[in-house]
Amino acid sequence: MDKQTALLALAALGQDTRLEVFRLLVRAGAEGVPAGEVASRLSIVQNTMSAHLKILGHAGLVRAEREGRTIRYVADMTGFRDLLAYLMEDCCNGAPELCQPVIQAVTCKC
């Protein structure tokens, strides 16, 4: 991940609604959540939610999967791992092995 991509992801997560959306999708796991249900669960108007999902998608944090007429959103854990790796790549004064407990704590097998 490069600096610009990391900034996009951090900016996307730096807004209250988008952070809640991302956390909701992380909880949902690989199954994801239909777009309308995301809006309903968070009490957000659908067109506003669509804009938030587009920003998260552009930042590489969520992806859309079409199922017939329904669009299901899923947290992109690869994009999230890439962001975490970027943030931690120079950690611990050149001794990244010291950060292994943190890296293992945030790495899931999803």
Order of alpha helices (4+ residues) and beta strands (2+ residues): alpha-alpha-beta-alpha-alpha-beta-beta-alpha-alpha
